[in-house]
Amino acid sequence: MNLFIERLWGTLKQEDSYLLEISECFQSKCIIDNWIEFHNSERPHAALDKRTPDVVYVGKV
């Protein structure tokens, strides 16, 4: 489980937070919320046969 969390946060930092200049906590929360929404609903995952987690686990299309 720890490996999964480390990978998730590492990807978030590389793809989003390191690219932006963050000046306040509220801004950080918005960035993380938007990235997690993107990660779950739009980004295909190789381990899920190029499907999104929403499609696999929730059944959203």
C-alpha distance matrix in Angstrom:
0.0 3.8 5.4 5.2 6.5 8.8 10.1 10.8 12.7 14.3 15.6 16.9 18.7 20.2 21.4 22.6 22.6 24.1 26.8 28.0 29.9 28.4 30.9 29.7 26.7 27.7 27.7 24.1 23.0 25.0 23.5 19.9 20.9 22.8 20.2 17.6 20.4 21.3 17.9 17.6 21.3 23.0 20.8 20.6 17.5 18.3 15.5 17.1 20.6 21.5 21.1 19.5 16.7 19.6 21.6 19.1 17.7 20.5 23.4 24.8 27.0
3.8 0.0 3.8 5.4 5.2 6.1 8.6 9.9 10.7 12.0 14.2 15.4 16.5 18.2 19.9 21.0 20.6 21.8 24.7 26.0 27.6 26.2 28.6 27.6 24.8 26.2 26.1 22.4 21.8 24.1 22.4 18.9 20.5 22.6 19.8 17.6 20.9 21.7 18.3 18.8 22.6 23.9 21.6 21.8 18.8 19.6 17.4 19.4 22.7 23.2 23.0 21.2 18.8 21.7 24.0 21.8 20.5 23.2 26.1 27.1 29.2
5.4 3.8 0.0 3.8 5.5 5.1 6.1 8.5 10.1 10.4 12.2 14.2 15.3 16.3 18.1 19.8 19.8 20.6 23.4 25.1 27.1 26.2 28.9 28.3 25.9 27.2 26.6 22.9 22.6 24.5 22.3 19.0 20.9 22.3 19.1 17.3 20.6 20.7 17.1 18.0 21.6 22.4 19.7 19.5 16.3 16.7 14.7 17.2 20.2 20.6 21.0 19.6 17.7 21.0 23.0 20.8 20.2 23.1 25.6 26.5 28.2
5.2 5.4 3.8 0.0 3.8 5.5 5.2 6.1 8.7 9.8 10.6 12.3 14.3 15.4 16.4 18.0 18.5 19.8 22.2 23.8 26.0 25.0 27.8 27.1 24.5 25.3 24.7 21.1 20.5 22.0 20.0 16.6 18.0 19.3 16.2 14.0 17.1 17.3 13.7 14.3 18.0 19.0 16.4 16.4 13.4 14.4 12.4 14.3 17.6 17.8 17.7 16.1 14.0 17.2 19.3 17.4 16.6 19.4 22.0 22.7 24.5
6.5 5.2 5.5 3.8 0.0 3.8 5.4 5.0 6.2 8.4 9.9 10.6 12.2 14.2 15.4 16.2 16.1 17.7 20.4 21.5 23.4 22.0 24.6 23.7 21.0 22.0 21.6 18.0 17.3 19.3 17.4 14.0 15.6 17.4 14.6 12.6 16.0 16.7 13.5 14.4 18.2 19.3 17.2 18.0 15.5 17.1 15.5 17.1 20.4 20.2 19.7 17.5 15.3 18.0 20.7 19.2 18.0 20.3 23.2 23.5 25.4
8.8 6.1 5.1 5.5 3.8 0.0 3.8 5.5 5.4 6.0 8.6 10.0 10.6 12.2 14.2 15.4 15.0 15.8 18.8 20.3 22.1 21.1 23.9 23.4 21.2 22.7 21.9 18.2 18.3 20.3 17.9 14.9 17.3 18.7 15.6 14.4 18.1 18.1 15.0 16.7 20.3 20.8 18.2 19.1 16.5 17.7 16.6 18.7 21.7 21.2 21.4 19.5 17.8 20.8 23.3 21.9 21.2 23.5 26.2 26.3 27.9
10.1 8.6 6.1 5.2 5.4 3.8 0.0 3.8 5.6 5.0 6.1 8.6 9.9 10.5 12.0 13.9 14.5 15.2 17.6 19.6 21.9 21.4 24.6 24.4 22.4 23.5 22.2 18.7 18.9 20.1 17.4 14.6 16.9 17.6 14.1 13.1 16.5 15.9 12.6 14.5 17.9 18.0 15.1 15.7 13.1 14.1 13.5 15.8 18.5 17.8 18.3 16.6 15.5 18.7 20.9 19.6 19.5 22.0 24.2 24.2 25.4
10.8 9.9 8.5 6.1 5.0 5.5 3.8 0.0 3.8 5.5 5.3 6.2 8.7 10.1 10.6 11.9 12.6 14.2 16.4 17.8 20.2 19.3 22.5 22.0 19.8 20.4 19.3 15.8 15.6 16.7 14.2 11.2 13.1 14.0 10.7 9.4 12.9 12.7 9.5 11.4 14.9 15.4 12.9 14.2 12.2 14.2 13.7 15.2 18.1 17.0 16.9 14.5 13.3 16.0 18.6 17.8 17.4 19.4 21.8 21.5 22.8
12.7 10.7 10.1 8.7 6.2 5.4 5.6 3.8 0.0 3.8 5.4 5.0 6.1 8.6 9.9 10.3 10.0 11.6 14.2 15.4 17.3 16.3 19.3 18.9 16.8 18.0 16.8 13.2 13.5 15.1 12.6 9.7 12.5 13.7 10.7 10.2 14.0 14.0 11.5 13.9 17.2 17.5 15.4 17.2 15.6 17.7 17.4 18.9 21.8 20.4 20.3 17.7 16.5 18.9 21.7 21.2 20.6 22.2 24.8 24.2 25.5
14.3 12.0 10.4 9.8 8.4 6.0 5.0 5.5 3.8 0.0 3.8 5.5 5.2 6.2 8.6 10.1 10.0 10.3 13.0 15.0 17.2 16.9 20.2 20.5 18.9 20.4 18.6 15.2 16.2 17.5 14.4 12.3 15.3 15.9 12.4 12.7 16.3 15.5 13.0 15.8 18.8 18.5 15.8 17.3 15.6 17.1 17.3 19.3 21.7 20.3 20.8 18.8 18.2 20.9 23.3 22.8 22.7 24.6 26.8 26.2 27.1
15.6 14.2 12.2 10.6 9.9 8.6 6.1 5.3 5.4 3.8 0.0 3.8 5.4 5.1 5.9 8.2 9.5 10.3 12.0 14.2 17.0 17.1 20.6 21.0 19.6 20.4 18.3 15.2 16.0 16.5 13.2 11.3 14.0 13.7 10.0 10.7 13.8 12.4 9.9 13.1 15.8 15.1 12.2 13.9 12.7 14.5 15.3 17.0 19.1 17.2 17.8 15.8 15.7 18.3 20.6 20.5 20.8 22.5 24.3 23.4 24.0
16.9 15.4 14.2 12.3 10.6 10.0 8.6 6.2 5.0 5.5 3.8 0.0 3.8 5.6 5.4 5.7 6.7 8.6 10.3 11.6 14.3 13.9 17.3 17.5 16.0 16.6 14.5 11.5 12.3 12.7 9.4 7.7 10.6 10.5 7.1 8.3 11.6 10.7 9.1 12.4 14.9 14.5 12.5 15.1 14.5 16.9 17.7 18.8 21.1 18.9 18.9 16.3 16.0 17.9 20.7 21.0 20.9 22.0 24.1 22.8 23.6
18.7 16.5 15.3 14.3 12.2 10.6 9.9 8.7 6.1 5.2 5.4 3.8 0.0 3.8 5.7 5.6 4.8 5.6 8.3 9.8 12.1 12.0 15.5 16.2 15.3 16.6 14.3 11.2 13.0 13.9 10.4 9.4 13.0 13.0 10.1 11.8 15.0 14.1 12.9 16.2 18.6 18.0 15.9 18.4 17.7 19.8 20.6 22.1 24.2 22.1 22.4 19.9 19.7 21.7 24.5 24.7 24.6 25.8 27.9 26.6 27.3
20.2 18.2 16.3 15.4 14.2 12.2 10.5 10.1 8.6 6.2 5.1 5.6 3.8 0.0 3.8 5.9 6.7 5.9 7.5 10.4 13.2 14.1 17.7 19.0 18.5 19.6 16.9 14.2 16.2 16.4 12.7 12.2 15.5 14.7 11.4 13.5 16.4 14.6 13.3 16.9 19.0 17.6 15.1 17.3 16.7 18.3 19.7 21.4 23.1 20.8 21.6 19.7 20.1 22.4 24.6 24.9 25.4 26.8 28.5 27.1 27.3
21.4 19.9 18.1 16.4 15.4 14.2 12.0 10.6 9.9 8.6 5.9 5.4 5.7 3.8 0.0 3.8 6.7 7.1 7.1 9.6 13.1 14.0 17.8 18.9 18.4 18.8 15.8 13.6 15.2 14.6 10.8 10.9 13.5 12.0 8.8 11.5 13.7 11.5 10.8 14.6 16.1 14.4 12.3 14.9 15.1 17.2 19.0 20.1 21.6 18.8 19.4 17.3 18.2 20.0 22.2 23.0 23.7 24.7 26.1 24.4 24.3
22.6 21.0 19.8 18.0 16.2 15.4 13.9 11.9 10.3 10.1 8.2 5.7 5.6 5.9 3.8 0.0 3.8 5.7 5.4 6.6 10.0 10.5 14.3 15.3 15.0 15.2 12.1 10.2 12.1 11.3 7.5 8.4 11.3 9.9 7.5 10.7 12.8 11.3 11.5 15.0 16.4 15.2 13.9 17.0 17.6 20.1 21.7 22.4 24.2 21.3 21.4 18.8 19.4 20.7 23.3 24.3 24.6 25.1 26.8 24.8 25.0
22.6 20.6 19.8 18.5 16.1 15.0 14.5 12.6 10.0 10.0 9.5 6.7 4.8 6.7 6.7 3.8 0.0 3.8 5.4 5.4 7.7 7.6 11.3 12.4 12.2 13.2 10.3 8.0 10.7 10.9 7.4 8.2 11.7 11.3 9.5 12.2 14.8 14.1 14.1 17.4 19.2 18.4 17.2 20.3 20.4 22.9 24.1 25.0 27.1 24.5 24.4 21.7 21.8 23.1 26.0 26.8 26.6 27.2 29.2 27.3 27.9
24.1 21.8 20.6 19.8 17.7 15.8 15.2 14.2 11.6 10.3 10.3 8.6 5.6 5.9 7.1 5.7 3.8 0.0 3.8 5.6 7.6 8.9 12.5 14.4 14.9 16.3 13.3 11.2 14.3 14.6 11.1 11.9 15.5 14.9 12.8 15.5 18.2 16.9 16.7 20.2 22.0 20.8 19.1 21.9 21.8 23.8 25.3 26.6 28.4 25.8 26.3 23.9 24.2 25.9 28.5 29.3 29.3 30.2 32.0 30.3 30.6
26.8 24.7 23.4 22.2 20.4 18.8 17.6 16.4 14.2 13.0 12.0 10.3 8.3 7.5 7.1 5.4 5.4 3.8 0.0 3.8 6.9 9.3 12.9 15.2 16.1 16.9 13.4 12.2 15.2 14.5 11.0 12.8 15.9 14.4 12.7 16.1 18.0 16.3 16.7 20.4 21.5 19.9 18.5 21.5 22.0 24.1 26.0 27.1 28.5 25.6 26.0 23.8 24.6 26.0 28.4 29.6 29.9 30.5 32.0 29.9 29.8
28.0 26.0 25.1 23.8 21.5 20.3 19.6 17.8 15.4 15.0 14.2 11.6 9.8 10.4 9.6 6.6 5.4 5.6 3.8 0.0 3.8 6.0 9.5 11.8 13.2 13.8 10.2 9.7 13.0 12.2 9.2 11.8 14.6 13.4 12.6 16.0 17.8 16.7 17.7 21.0 22.0 20.8 20.0 23.3 24.1 26.6 28.3 29.0 30.7 27.7 27.7 25.1 25.7 26.5 29.3 30.6 30.7 30.9 32.5 30.2 30.3
29.9 27.6 27.1 26.0 23.4 22.1 21.9 20.2 17.3 17.2 17.0 14.3 12.1 13.2 13.1 10.0 7.7 7.6 6.9 3.8 0.0 3.8 6.5 9.5 11.8 12.9 9.6 9.7 13.3 13.1 10.9 13.5 16.4 15.8 15.5 18.6 20.4 19.8 20.8 24.0 25.1 24.2 23.5 26.9 27.5 30.0 31.5 32.3 34.1 31.3 31.1 28.4 28.7 29.5 32.4 33.7 33.5 33.6 35.5 33.1 33.5
28.4 26.2 26.2 25.0 22.0 21.1 21.4 19.3 16.3 16.9 17.1 13.9 12.0 14.1 14.0 10.5 7.6 8.9 9.3 6.0 3.8 0.0 3.8 6.0 8.0 9.3 6.5 6.5 10.2 10.6 9.2 11.5 14.2 14.4 14.5 17.2 19.1 19.2 20.2 23.0 24.3 23.9 23.5 27.0 27.5 30.3 31.4 32.0 34.2 31.5 31.0 27.9 27.8 28.4 31.5 32.8 32.1 32.1 34.2 32.0 32.7
30.9 28.6 28.9 27.8 24.6 23.9 24.6 22.5 19.3 20.2 20.6 17.3 15.5 17.7 17.8 14.3 11.3 12.5 12.9 9.5 6.5 3.8 0.0 3.8 7.2 8.8 7.1 8.2 11.4 12.1 11.8 14.0 16.4 16.9 17.6 20.0 21.8 22.2 23.4 25.9 27.2 27.1 27.0 30.5 31.0 33.9 34.8 35.4 37.7 35.0 34.3 31.1 30.8 31.2 34.5 35.8 34.9 34.6 36.9 34.6 35.5
29.7 27.6 28.3 27.1 23.7 23.4 24.4 22.0 18.9 20.5 21.0 17.5 16.2 19.0 18.9 15.3 12.4 14.4 15.2 11.8 9.5 6.0 3.8 0.0 3.8 5.6 5.5 6.7 9.1 10.4 11.1 12.8 14.7 15.9 17.0 18.9 20.5 21.6 22.8 24.9 26.3 26.7 26.8 30.4 30.9 33.9 34.5 34.8 37.4 34.9 33.8 30.4 29.7 29.8 33.3 34.6 33.3 32.9 35.4 33.2 34.4
26.7 24.8 25.9 24.5 21.0 21.2 22.4 19.8 16.8 18.9 19.6 16.0 15.3 18.5 18.4 15.0 12.2 14.9 16.1 13.2 11.8 8.0 7.2 3.8 0.0 3.8 5.3 5.1 6.3 8.8 9.9 10.7 12.3 14.3 15.4 16.6 18.5 20.1 20.9 22.7 24.4 25.2 25.4 28.8 29.1 32.2 32.4 32.6 35.4 33.2 31.9 28.4 27.3 27.4 31.0 32.0 30.5 30.1 32.8 30.9 32.4
27.7 26.2 27.2 25.3 22.0 22.7 23.5 20.4 18.0 20.4 20.4 16.6 16.6 19.6 18.8 15.2 13.2 16.3 16.9 13.8 12.9 9.3 8.8 5.6 3.8 0.0 3.8 5.4 5.1 6.3 8.7 10.0 10.6 12.4 14.3 15.5 16.6 18.5 19.9 21.3 22.5 23.5 24.2 27.8 28.5 31.8 32.2 32.0 34.7 32.3 30.7 27.1 26.1 25.7 29.3 30.7 29.2 28.4 30.9 28.7 30.2
27.7 26.1 26.6 24.7 21.6 21.9 22.2 19.3 16.8 18.6 18.3 14.5 14.3 16.9 15.8 12.1 10.3 13.3 13.4 10.2 9.6 6.5 7.1 5.5 5.3 3.8 0.0 3.8 5.5 5.2 6.3 8.7 9.9 10.7 12.3 14.4 15.5 16.6 18.2 20.2 21.2 21.7 22.2 25.8 26.7 30.0 30.7 30.6 33.0 30.4 29.1 25.7 25.2 25.0 28.4 30.0 28.9 28.2 30.5 28.1 29.2
24.1 22.4 22.9 21.1 18.0 18.2 18.7 15.8 13.2 15.2 15.2 11.5 11.2 14.2 13.6 10.2 8.0 11.2 12.2 9.7 9.7 6.5 8.2 6.7 5.1 5.4 3.8 0.0 3.8 5.5 5.1 6.2 8.5 10.0 10.6 12.3 14.3 15.4 16.2 18.3 20.0 20.5 20.5 23.9 24.3 27.5 28.0 28.2 30.8 28.4 27.3 23.9 23.1 23.4 26.9 28.0 26.9 26.6 29.1 27.1 28.3
23.0 21.8 22.6 20.5 17.3 18.3 18.9 15.6 13.5 16.2 16.0 12.3 13.0 16.2 15.2 12.1 10.7 14.3 15.2 13.0 13.3 10.2 11.4 9.1 6.3 5.1 5.5 3.8 0.0 3.8 5.5 5.2 6.0 8.5 9.9 10.6 12.2 14.2 15.1 16.5 18.1 19.3 19.7 23.1 23.6 26.9 27.2 27.0 29.8 27.5 25.9 22.3 21.2 21.1 24.7 25.9 24.4 23.9 26.5 24.6 26.2
25.0 24.1 24.5 22.0 19.3 20.3 20.1 16.7 15.1 17.5 16.5 12.7 13.9 16.4 14.6 11.3 10.9 14.6 14.5 12.2 13.1 10.6 12.1 10.4 8.8 6.3 5.2 5.5 3.8 0.0 3.8 5.5 5.1 6.1 8.5 10.0 10.6 12.2 14.1 15.5 16.4 17.2 18.2 21.8 22.8 26.3 27.0 26.5 28.9 26.4 24.7 21.1 20.5 20.0 23.5 25.1 24.0 23.1 25.4 23.0 24.2
23.5 22.4 22.3 20.0 17.4 17.9 17.4 14.2 12.6 14.4 13.2 9.4 10.4 12.7 10.8 7.5 7.4 11.1 11.0 9.2 10.9 9.2 11.8 11.1 9.9 8.7 6.3 5.1 5.5 3.8 0.0 3.8 5.5 5.3 6.1 8.6 10.0 10.6 12.1 14.3 15.5 15.7 15.9 19.6 20.5 23.8 24.7 24.5 26.8 24.1 23.0 19.6 19.4 19.5 22.7 24.2 23.5 23.2 25.2 22.9 23.8
19.9 18.9 19.0 16.6 14.0 14.9 14.6 11.2 9.7 12.3 11.3 7.7 9.4 12.2 10.9 8.4 8.2 11.9 12.8 11.8 13.5 11.5 14.0 12.8 10.7 10.0 8.7 6.2 5.2 5.5 3.8 0.0 3.8 5.5 5.1 6.1 8.6 9.8 10.3 12.2 14.1 14.9 14.9 18.2 18.5 21.8 22.3 22.2 24.8 22.6 21.2 17.8 16.9 17.4 20.8 21.8 20.8 20.8 23.2 21.3 22.7
20.9 20.5 20.9 18.0 15.6 17.3 16.9 13.1 12.5 15.3 14.0 10.6 13.0 15.5 13.5 11.3 11.7 15.5 15.9 14.6 16.4 14.2 16.4 14.7 12.3 10.6 9.9 8.5 6.0 5.1 5.5 3.8 0.0 3.8 5.5 5.3 6.2 8.7 9.9 10.8 12.2 13.6 14.5 17.8 18.6 22.2 22.5 21.8 24.5 22.2 20.3 16.6 15.6 15.3 18.8 20.2 19.0 18.3 20.7 18.6 20.2
22.8 22.6 22.3 19.3 17.4 18.7 17.6 14.0 13.7 15.9 13.7 10.5 13.0 14.7 12.0 9.9 11.3 14.9 14.4 13.4 15.8 14.4 16.9 15.9 14.3 12.4 10.7 10.0 8.5 6.1 5.3 5.5 3.8 0.0 3.8 5.6 5.2 6.2 8.6 10.1 10.6 11.2 12.3 16.0 17.4 21.0 21.9 21.1 23.3 20.6 18.8 15.4 15.2 14.8 17.9 19.8 19.3 18.5 20.3 17.8 18.6
20.2 19.8 19.1 16.2 14.6 15.6 14.1 10.7 10.7 12.4 10.0 7.1 10.1 11.4 8.8 7.5 9.5 12.8 12.7 12.6 15.5 14.5 17.6 17.0 15.4 14.3 12.3 10.6 9.9 8.5 6.1 5.1 5.5 3.8 0.0 3.8 5.4 5.0 6.0 8.6 9.9 10.0 10.0 13.5 14.5 17.9 18.9 18.5 20.8 18.1 16.9 13.6 13.6 14.0 17.1 18.5 18.2 18.2 20.0 17.9 18.6
17.6 17.6 17.3 14.0 12.6 14.4 13.1 9.4 10.2 12.7 10.7 8.3 11.8 13.5 11.5 10.7 12.2 15.5 16.1 16.0 18.6 17.2 20.0 18.9 16.6 15.5 14.4 12.3 10.6 10.0 8.6 6.1 5.3 5.6 3.8 0.0 3.8 5.4 4.9 6.1 8.5 9.9 9.9 12.9 13.4 16.9 17.2 16.6 19.3 17.1 15.4 11.8 10.9 11.4 14.8 15.8 15.0 15.1 17.3 15.7 17.1
20.4 20.9 20.6 17.1 16.0 18.1 16.5 12.9 14.0 16.3 13.8 11.6 15.0 16.4 13.7 12.8 14.8 18.2 18.0 17.8 20.4 19.1 21.8 20.5 18.5 16.6 15.5 14.3 12.2 10.6 10.0 8.6 6.2 5.2 5.4 3.8 0.0 3.8 5.5 5.3 6.0 7.8 9.3 12.5 13.9 17.7 18.2 16.8 19.1 16.8 14.5 10.8 10.4 9.6 12.9 14.8 14.2 13.4 15.2 13.0 14.2
21.3 21.7 20.7 17.3 16.7 18.1 15.9 12.7 14.0 15.5 12.4 10.7 14.1 14.6 11.5 11.3 14.1 16.9 16.3 16.7 19.8 19.2 22.2 21.6 20.1 18.5 16.6 15.4 14.2 12.2 10.6 9.8 8.7 6.2 5.0 5.4 3.8 0.0 3.8 5.5 5.4 5.2 6.3 9.9 11.8 15.5 16.7 15.5 17.3 14.5 12.8 9.5 10.3 10.3 12.8 14.8 15.2 14.9 16.0 13.6 13.8
17.9 18.3 17.1 13.7 13.5 15.0 12.6 9.5 11.5 13.0 9.9 9.1 12.9 13.3 10.8 11.5 14.1 16.7 16.7 17.7 20.8 20.2 23.4 22.8 20.9 19.9 18.2 16.2 15.1 14.1 12.1 10.3 9.9 8.6 6.0 4.9 5.5 3.8 0.0 3.8 5.9 6.1 5.1 8.1 8.9 12.5 13.4 12.6 14.9 12.4 11.0 7.8 8.0 9.3 11.9 13.0 13.4 14.0 15.4 13.9 14.5
17.6 18.8 18.0 14.3 14.4 16.7 14.5 11.4 13.9 15.8 13.1 12.4 16.2 16.9 14.6 15.0 17.4 20.2 20.4 21.0 24.0 23.0 25.9 24.9 22.7 21.3 20.2 18.3 16.5 15.5 14.3 12.2 10.8 10.1 8.6 6.1 5.3 5.5 3.8 0.0 3.8 6.2 6.6 8.5 9.3 13.0 13.2 11.5 14.1 12.1 9.7 6.0 5.2 5.7 8.7 9.9 9.9 10.2 11.8 10.5 11.7
21.3 22.6 21.6 18.0 18.2 20.3 17.9 14.9 17.2 18.8 15.8 14.9 18.6 19.0 16.1 16.4 19.2 22.0 21.5 22.0 25.1 24.3 27.2 26.3 24.4 22.5 21.2 20.0 18.1 16.4 15.5 14.1 12.2 10.6 9.9 8.5 6.0 5.4 5.9 3.8 0.0 3.8 6.3 8.3 10.5 14.2 14.9 12.7 14.4 12.0 9.2 5.8 6.7 5.4 7.6 10.2 10.8 10.1 10.7 8.4 8.8
23.0 23.9 22.4 19.0 19.3 20.8 18.0 15.4 17.5 18.5 15.1 14.5 18.0 17.6 14.4 15.2 18.4 20.8 19.9 20.8 24.2 23.9 27.1 26.7 25.2 23.5 21.7 20.5 19.3 17.2 15.7 14.9 13.6 11.2 10.0 9.9 7.8 5.2 6.1 6.2 3.8 0.0 3.8 6.4 9.5 13.0 14.7 12.8 13.8 10.6 8.8 6.3 8.7 8.5 9.6 12.1 13.6 13.4 13.4 10.9 10.1
20.8 21.6 19.7 16.4 17.2 18.2 15.1 12.9 15.4 15.8 12.2 12.5 15.9 15.1 12.3 13.9 17.2 19.1 18.5 20.0 23.5 23.5 27.0 26.8 25.4 24.2 22.2 20.5 19.7 18.2 15.9 14.9 14.5 12.3 10.0 9.9 9.3 6.3 5.1 6.6 6.3 3.8 0.0 3.8 6.4 9.8 11.9 10.8 11.8 8.5 7.8 5.9 8.4 9.8 10.8 12.3 14.0 14.8 15.0 13.4 12.7
20.6 21.8 19.5 16.4 18.0 19.1 15.7 14.2 17.2 17.3 13.9 15.1 18.4 17.3 14.9 17.0 20.3 21.9 21.5 23.3 26.9 27.0 30.5 30.4 28.8 27.8 25.8 23.9 23.1 21.8 19.6 18.2 17.8 16.0 13.5 12.9 12.5 9.9 8.1 8.5 8.3 6.4 3.8 0.0 3.8 6.7 9.0 7.7 8.1 4.7 4.8 4.7 7.9 10.0 9.8 10.6 13.1 14.5 14.3 13.4 12.4
17.5 18.8 16.3 13.4 15.5 16.5 13.1 12.2 15.6 15.6 12.7 14.5 17.7 16.7 15.1 17.6 20.4 21.8 22.0 24.1 27.5 27.5 31.0 30.9 29.1 28.5 26.7 24.3 23.6 22.8 20.5 18.5 18.6 17.4 14.5 13.4 13.9 11.8 8.9 9.3 10.5 9.5 6.4 3.8 0.0 3.8 5.5 5.3 6.7 4.8 5.7 6.0 7.6 10.8 10.9 10.3 12.6 14.9 15.2 15.1 14.8
18.3 19.6 16.7 14.4 17.1 17.7 14.1 14.2 17.7 17.1 14.5 16.9 19.8 18.3 17.2 20.1 22.9 23.8 24.1 26.6 30.0 30.3 33.9 33.9 32.2 31.8 30.0 27.5 26.9 26.3 23.8 21.8 22.2 21.0 17.9 16.9 17.7 15.5 12.5 13.0 14.2 13.0 9.8 6.7 3.8 0.0 3.8 5.4 5.3 4.8 7.5 9.2 10.7 14.0 13.4 12.2 14.9 17.6 17.5 18.0 17.4
15.5 17.4 14.7 12.4 15.5 16.6 13.5 13.7 17.4 17.3 15.3 17.7 20.6 19.7 19.0 21.7 24.1 25.3 26.0 28.3 31.5 31.4 34.8 34.5 32.4 32.2 30.7 28.0 27.2 27.0 24.7 22.3 22.5 21.9 18.9 17.2 18.2 16.7 13.4 13.2 14.9 14.7 11.9 9.0 5.5 3.8 0.0 3.8 5.6 7.1 8.5 9.7 9.9 13.5 13.1 10.9 13.0 16.2 16.6 17.8 18.0
17.1 19.4 17.2 14.3 17.1 18.7 15.8 15.2 18.9 19.3 17.0 18.8 22.1 21.4 20.1 22.4 25.0 26.6 27.1 29.0 32.3 32.0 35.4 34.8 32.6 32.0 30.6 28.2 27.0 26.5 24.5 22.2 21.8 21.1 18.5 16.6 16.8 15.5 12.6 11.5 12.7 12.8 10.8 7.7 5.3 5.4 3.8 0.0 3.8 5.5 5.4 7.0 7.4 10.6 9.5 7.4 10.0 13.1 13.0 14.3 14.4
20.6 22.7 20.2 17.6 20.4 21.7 18.5 18.1 21.8 21.7 19.1 21.1 24.2 23.1 21.6 24.2 27.1 28.4 28.5 30.7 34.1 34.2 37.7 37.4 35.4 34.7 33.0 30.8 29.8 28.9 26.8 24.8 24.5 23.3 20.8 19.3 19.1 17.3 14.9 14.1 14.4 13.8 11.8 8.1 6.7 5.3 5.6 3.8 0.0 3.8 5.5 8.7 10.3 12.9 11.0 9.5 12.8 15.5 14.6 15.6 14.9
21.5 23.2 20.6 17.8 20.2 21.2 17.8 17.0 20.4 20.3 17.2 18.9 22.1 20.8 18.8 21.3 24.5 25.8 25.6 27.7 31.3 31.5 35.0 34.9 33.2 32.3 30.4 28.4 27.5 26.4 24.1 22.6 22.2 20.6 18.1 17.1 16.8 14.5 12.4 12.1 12.0 10.6 8.5 4.7 4.8 4.8 7.1 5.5 3.8 0.0 3.8 6.8 9.6 11.9 10.3 10.1 13.5 15.5 14.5 14.6 13.4
21.1 23.0 21.0 17.7 19.7 21.4 18.3 16.9 20.3 20.8 17.8 18.9 22.4 21.6 19.4 21.4 24.4 26.3 26.0 27.7 31.1 31.0 34.3 33.8 31.9 30.7 29.1 27.3 25.9 24.7 23.0 21.2 20.3 18.8 16.9 15.4 14.5 12.8 11.0 9.7 9.2 8.8 7.8 4.8 5.7 7.5 8.5 5.4 5.5 3.8 0.0 3.8 6.7 8.3 6.5 6.8 10.2 11.8 10.8 10.9 10.0
19.5 21.2 19.6 16.1 17.5 19.5 16.6 14.5 17.7 18.8 15.8 16.3 19.9 19.7 17.3 18.8 21.7 23.9 23.8 25.1 28.4 27.9 31.1 30.4 28.4 27.1 25.7 23.9 22.3 21.1 19.6 17.8 16.6 15.4 13.6 11.8 10.8 9.5 7.8 6.0 5.8 6.3 5.9 4.7 6.0 9.2 9.7 7.0 8.7 6.8 3.8 0.0 3.8 5.4 5.4 6.4 8.7 9.8 9.8 9.2 9.2
16.7 18.8 17.7 14.0 15.3 17.8 15.5 13.3 16.5 18.2 15.7 16.0 19.7 20.1 18.2 19.4 21.8 24.2 24.6 25.7 28.7 27.8 30.8 29.7 27.3 26.1 25.2 23.1 21.2 20.5 19.4 16.9 15.6 15.2 13.6 10.9 10.4 10.3 8.0 5.2 6.7 8.7 8.4 7.9 7.6 10.7 9.9 7.4 10.3 9.6 6.7 3.8 0.0 3.8 5.4 5.1 5.8 7.5 8.8 9.0 10.5
19.6 21.7 21.0 17.2 18.0 20.8 18.7 16.0 18.9 20.9 18.3 17.9 21.7 22.4 20.0 20.7 23.1 25.9 26.0 26.5 29.5 28.4 31.2 29.8 27.4 25.7 25.0 23.4 21.1 20.0 19.5 17.4 15.3 14.8 14.0 11.4 9.6 10.3 9.3 5.7 5.4 8.5 9.8 10.0 10.8 14.0 13.5 10.6 12.9 11.9 8.3 5.4 3.8 0.0 3.8 5.6 5.5 5.0 6.2 5.6 7.7
21.6 24.0 23.0 19.3 20.7 23.3 20.9 18.6 21.7 23.3 20.6 20.7 24.5 24.6 22.2 23.3 26.0 28.5 28.4 29.3 32.4 31.5 34.5 33.3 31.0 29.3 28.4 26.9 24.7 23.5 22.7 20.8 18.8 17.9 17.1 14.8 12.9 12.8 11.9 8.7 7.6 9.6 10.8 9.8 10.9 13.4 13.1 9.5 11.0 10.3 6.5 5.4 5.4 3.8 0.0 3.8 5.9 5.8 4.5 4.8 5.8
19.1 21.8 20.8 17.4 19.2 21.9 19.6 17.8 21.2 22.8 20.5 21.0 24.7 24.9 23.0 24.3 26.8 29.3 29.6 30.6 33.7 32.8 35.8 34.6 32.0 30.7 30.0 28.0 25.9 25.1 24.2 21.8 20.2 19.8 18.5 15.8 14.8 14.8 13.0 9.9 10.2 12.1 12.3 10.6 10.3 12.2 10.9 7.4 9.5 10.1 6.8 6.4 5.1 5.6 3.8 0.0 3.8 6.0 5.8 8.0 9.4
17.7 20.5 20.2 16.6 18.0 21.2 19.5 17.4 20.6 22.7 20.8 20.9 24.6 25.4 23.7 24.6 26.6 29.3 29.9 30.7 33.5 32.1 34.9 33.3 30.5 29.2 28.9 26.9 24.4 24.0 23.5 20.8 19.0 19.3 18.2 15.0 14.2 15.2 13.4 9.9 10.8 13.6 14.0 13.1 12.6 14.9 13.0 10.0 12.8 13.5 10.2 8.7 5.8 5.5 5.9 3.8 0.0 3.8 5.9 8.3 11.0
20.5 23.2 23.1 19.4 20.3 23.5 22.0 19.4 22.2 24.6 22.5 22.0 25.8 26.8 24.7 25.1 27.2 30.2 30.5 30.9 33.6 32.1 34.6 32.9 30.1 28.4 28.2 26.6 23.9 23.1 23.2 20.8 18.3 18.5 18.2 15.1 13.4 14.9 14.0 10.2 10.1 13.4 14.8 14.5 14.9 17.6 16.2 13.1 15.5 15.5 11.8 9.8 7.5 5.0 5.8 6.0 3.8 0.0 3.8 5.6 9.1
23.4 26.1 25.6 22.0 23.2 26.2 24.2 21.8 24.8 26.8 24.3 24.1 27.9 28.5 26.1 26.8 29.2 32.0 32.0 32.5 35.5 34.2 36.9 35.4 32.8 30.9 30.5 29.1 26.5 25.4 25.2 23.2 20.7 20.3 20.0 17.3 15.2 16.0 15.4 11.8 10.7 13.4 15.0 14.3 15.2 17.5 16.6 13.0 14.6 14.5 10.8 9.8 8.8 6.2 4.5 5.8 5.9 3.8 0.0 3.8 6.5
24.8 27.1 26.5 22.7 23.5 26.3 24.2 21.5 24.2 26.2 23.4 22.8 26.6 27.1 24.4 24.8 27.3 30.3 29.9 30.2 33.1 32.0 34.6 33.2 30.9 28.7 28.1 27.1 24.6 23.0 22.9 21.3 18.6 17.8 17.9 15.7 13.0 13.6 13.9 10.5 8.4 10.9 13.4 13.4 15.1 18.0 17.8 14.3 15.6 14.6 10.9 9.2 9.0 5.6 4.8 8.0 8.3 5.6 3.8 0.0 3.8
27.0 29.2 28.2 24.5 25.4 27.9 25.4 22.8 25.5 27.1 24.0 23.6 27.3 27.3 24.3 25.0 27.9 30.6 29.8 30.3 33.5 32.7 35.5 34.4 32.4 30.2 29.2 28.3 26.2 24.2 23.8 22.7 20.2 18.6 18.6 17.1 14.2 13.8 14.5 11.7 8.8 10.1 12.7 12.4 14.8 17.4 18.0 14.4 14.9 13.4 10.0 9.2 10.5 7.7 5.8 9.4 11.0 9.1 6.5 3.8 0.0
